[in-house]
Amino acid sequence: EQDILLSNKEGIFRIHVSNILYIEKDRDYLCFHTNQECSRTRGSMKDIKEKMDILPFSECTSGCLINLNYVK
């Protein structure tokens, strides 16, 4: 299972990619939504799309990547 490292003002943390429901852009931040929480970190949609390009994520609208494993 693949993880992604993120950082915010509290420090560096790890999220399992398979737990991410979707990622949305909020000004200068990216919000990583899981069933448990929403984690915010500074970043650009362009950079995260490049990191996630081999994973089952798709841009459903500008500023939002969804995990296709959760689409029914």
Beta strands, then each sheet from edge to edge (+ up, - down):
strand 1: 3-8
strand 2: 11-16
strand 3: 22-26
strand 4: 29-33
strand 5: 38-42
strand 6: 57-61
strand 7: 64-67
sheet 1: 1+ 2-
sheet 2: 5+ 4- 3+ 7- 6+
end
